[in-house]
Amino acid sequence: MSSATKVIGTGPGAWFGFIGSTLASYPGRYRASYHRRRRRTILLTLLVVGTLIYPIVHSVLLAGFSRNVLPLPLPDDTVMTFMTIFAIMSIGLNIVAGFAGLLDLGYVAFYAIGAYVAAFLASPHFGQFGINLVFLGHVGPGAVGIHLPFWIVAIVAIIVVATFGALLGAPTLRLRGDYLAIVTLGFGEIVPLFFKNLSSLTISFALGPLLINVSNVNLTGGVQGINPIDPPFLPILDVLFDARSGPLAVYLGMFLVTIAIVVARNLDLSRMGRAWGAIREDETAAEMMGVNTVRTKLLAFALGASFAGVAGAFQASYLGATTSDFFDFSISILVLIMVILGGIGNVWGALAGAVMLVYVDKTLLPYVSQRIGDVAPTLPNPAQYNFLIYGVLLVVMMRFRPQGFLPSRQREAELSVHGLADADAQMGVVGEFDNVGVAPPGQDETGADSRSAETPDESRHL
Amino acid sequence: MTVQPTPSAPTLPSNLLTGSIADESILVRSRGVTKRFGGLTAVNNVDFDIPRGAIVSLIGPNGAGKTTFFNMITGSYIPTSGDITFDGTPIVRMAGKKAKSLKPHEVTKLGIGRTFQNIRLFGTMSALDNVRVGANVHLTSHWWDSIIRTPGMLREEQATIDSSMELLKLVDLDTRADTWARNLPYGDQRRLEIARALATRPKLLLLDEPTAGMNSSETRALTDFIRRLRTEFGLSVLLIEHDMRVVMGISDRVTVLDHGEVIAEGSPAEVRANPRVIEAYLGRDAAEAEAEA
């Protein structure tokens, strides 16, 4: 709850007033934060500004330097775009696994559905059935197939994927723990297989007076998938910029990540976030305190899934093609590793985990491979052992820092050994954040206040 | 907890102990409630009423079925058979041969709050947030309100914080509002559980061994507090308790369960004198010795 602003009145006017006054309070809050924790504020500012200008600096300066003068392991536009795609997914999976404590091993299914929604709604694919629909497009009015602008595609993807999330969750969320993980694992395997095999669909049945007779329809393009898919055009309804090339895609991705962060944090700090926390802590007690556990878990599942829908739609639009091969089971695991490495339960941790792991996967390992290949071509190529490396990384993390790099305080306490170690760990983490200058769990002003104020208190009575 | 001089208990309807109670004066009415776990009959054909505004205790030796009965009132166990009505609304009713029960969260919303025998707070949430979870059940804003932070939702949140702070004040925990529940001392945790239950705005408060593990002054303070809840908030209280001083001192009415059956019911004095009760607690020999003495 932002303490700096008060809500006055009701209706949309009040909402805009509230948002306006909240935004207006940020300069003041920033100054206050600067006075209170100067080093941290400066480092955070540098981090944000650096992130914002890096894509441009890279494309005009660093890319050429790295190519011609000195090869450096710098993430390029594609890598950065994938960082944002995976960040959206890990922030979404963090809602399911981190906030509500539900282990979802089939998250890739929602990613795939999102991508295929984009493929259906922004490609010539449906032209084969004589379905042609162009709306506000950069594509000419006579174009074949359905062509909707990216934002509409993204919204449809959210709705469709959330619906599938609810459909999957409704029967399975009565299960607890391991059983839920197994069912979602199956779902994550089934969905991509569906897309792979729906290339010659034949259905024939009678629905009342209607005779449905579909024979040999290529619904999903099978192994080849669907292409070309329209690129996302910006800024709003497919005018002006083709956001597939260069840094523009990165900025579009950053914008989507920003929305994802705001939505996830607002949910976490709401009554829903408290209900999720209560379920994670003690499902029985939560139910006794009036929390409708099935509905609350279902909501976590559907909302978390919708993030993957956006990521899938963005990925398909960005690459201009989609095939079922993209949506391997390993993606589910990769996103889960991002959440766990980053710090489960914390939005910033999920973001950091995604950025780190995509960087290692798509920039650092290929770079190291190439350097090794230049020097000693007979040595094994580390890029081929990426999952071995993640596995070792995960084991090492679980041994030495099970709460992840940027943990949420709650999950950290749950994962650490009971007793005095907790207070020490908490103290230690706060100290580390001061030195490194990375956002602590709950980076927003109110969060940082209460947390830093509370730490000494807790150590006192332990 | 600050011990305040408690006003004497309000006079209850004189017909309370005679058994002929008009319907509207009864908050919970259970008839023929039975619960079997496989071959074990934990609760057998129990008729049990809680009058409005009364403090009623449920006592009995270990394994008598007290907590099982509790769990059936709150909807967490579905009885094998029987009917339970709360404030005119059926919680458990027979549908054919099977009993159907409301879900726990529905029962909570109707107005039954509870605490647990072994404390079950949300350990890594602050004391305030624990209470706010209890208050969730009466909030009206939706998840989409939370995402875009509508003024109505923010006002509701602020109102919830205020009312939760008041409840914390009531149990003398307002200075520990930001402390994690699991870092509170034992007695504070017990009181926080009561505050959390009160946040669901109950008409009936179920307390499962609230004084377990407390020293005598803490116990006295808690007993006073329970009386205060009845006089100031008009709550009815159902208590499971092993400390007989608490039971005899606070209850308007005591029901004794043994092996799942009601063996005695009445005022504390009546129950104390009942030979079957003494037998259930101390064995037949002791009961006979008592009778001779």
Chai-1 contact restraints between the chains, C-beta under 6 A:
chainA,res_idxA,chainB,res_idxB,connection_type,confidence,min_distance_angstrom,max_distance_angstrom,comment,restraint_id
A,M1,B,E157,contact,1.0,0.0,6.0,A-B,restraint_1
A,V7,B,P151,contact,1.0,0.0,6.0,A-B,restraint_2
A,V7,B,L154,contact,1.0,0.0,6.0,A-B,restraint_3
A,V7,B,R155,contact,1.0,0.0,6.0,A-B,restraint_4
A,A14,B,P151,contact,1.0,0.0,6.0,A-B,restraint_5
A,W15,B,T150,contact,1.0,0.0,6.0,A-B,restraint_6
A,W15,B,P151,contact,1.0,0.0,6.0,A-B,restraint_7
A,F18,B,P151,contact,1.0,0.0,6.0,A-B,restraint_8
A,V263,B,I147,contact,1.0,0.0,6.0,A-B,restraint_9
A,N266,B,S146,contact,1.0,0.0,6.0,A-B,restraint_10
A,N266,B,I147,contact,1.0,0.0,6.0,A-B,restraint_11
A,N266,B,R149,contact,1.0,0.0,6.0,A-B,restraint_12
A,L267,B,S146,contact,1.0,0.0,6.0,A-B,restraint_13
A,S270,B,S146,contact,1.0,0.0,6.0,A-B,restraint_14
A,R271,B,N136,contact,1.0,0.0,6.0,A-B,restraint_15
A,R271,B,L139,contact,1.0,0.0,6.0,A-B,restraint_16
A,M272,B,W143,contact,1.0,0.0,6.0,A-B,restraint_17
A,M272,B,S146,contact,1.0,0.0,6.0,A-B,restraint_18
A,R274,B,D129,contact,1.0,0.0,6.0,A-B,restraint_19
A,R274,B,R132,contact,1.0,0.0,6.0,A-B,restraint_20
A,R274,B,V133,contact,1.0,0.0,6.0,A-B,restraint_21
A,A275,B,N136,contact,1.0,0.0,6.0,A-B,restraint_22
A,G277,B,M125,contact,1.0,0.0,6.0,A-B,restraint_23
A,A278,B,F122,contact,1.0,0.0,6.0,A-B,restraint_24
A,A278,B,V133,contact,1.0,0.0,6.0,A-B,restraint_25
A,E281,B,F122,contact,1.0,0.0,6.0,A-B,restraint_26
A,D282,B,R120,contact,1.0,0.0,6.0,A-B,restraint_27
A,A285,B,R120,contact,1.0,0.0,6.0,A-B,restraint_28
A,E287,B,P104,contact,1.0,0.0,6.0,A-B,restraint_29
A,E287,B,H105,contact,1.0,0.0,6.0,A-B,restraint_30
A,M288,B,P104,contact,1.0,0.0,6.0,A-B,restraint_31
A,M288,B,R114,contact,1.0,0.0,6.0,A-B,restraint_32
A,M289,B,V133,contact,1.0,0.0,6.0,A-B,restraint_33
A,M289,B,G134,contact,1.0,0.0,6.0,A-B,restraint_34
A,G290,B,H105,contact,1.0,0.0,6.0,A-B,restraint_35
A,G290,B,T108,contact,1.0,0.0,6.0,A-B,restraint_36
A,G290,B,K109,contact,1.0,0.0,6.0,A-B,restraint_37
A,G290,B,V137,contact,1.0,0.0,6.0,A-B,restraint_38
A,G290,B,T200,contact,1.0,0.0,6.0,A-B,restraint_39
A,V291,B,H105,contact,1.0,0.0,6.0,A-B,restraint_40
A,N292,B,H105,contact,1.0,0.0,6.0,A-B,restraint_41
A,L299,B,W143,contact,1.0,0.0,6.0,A-B,restraint_42
A,Q410,B,T124,contact,1.0,0.0,6.0,A-B,restraint_43
A,A413,B,T124,contact,1.0,0.0,6.0,A-B,restraint_44
A,S450,B,D178,contact,1.0,0.0,6.0,A-B,restraint_45
A,E454,B,D178,contact,1.0,0.0,6.0,A-B,restraint_46
A,E458,B,N183,contact,1.0,0.0,6.0,A-B,restraint_47
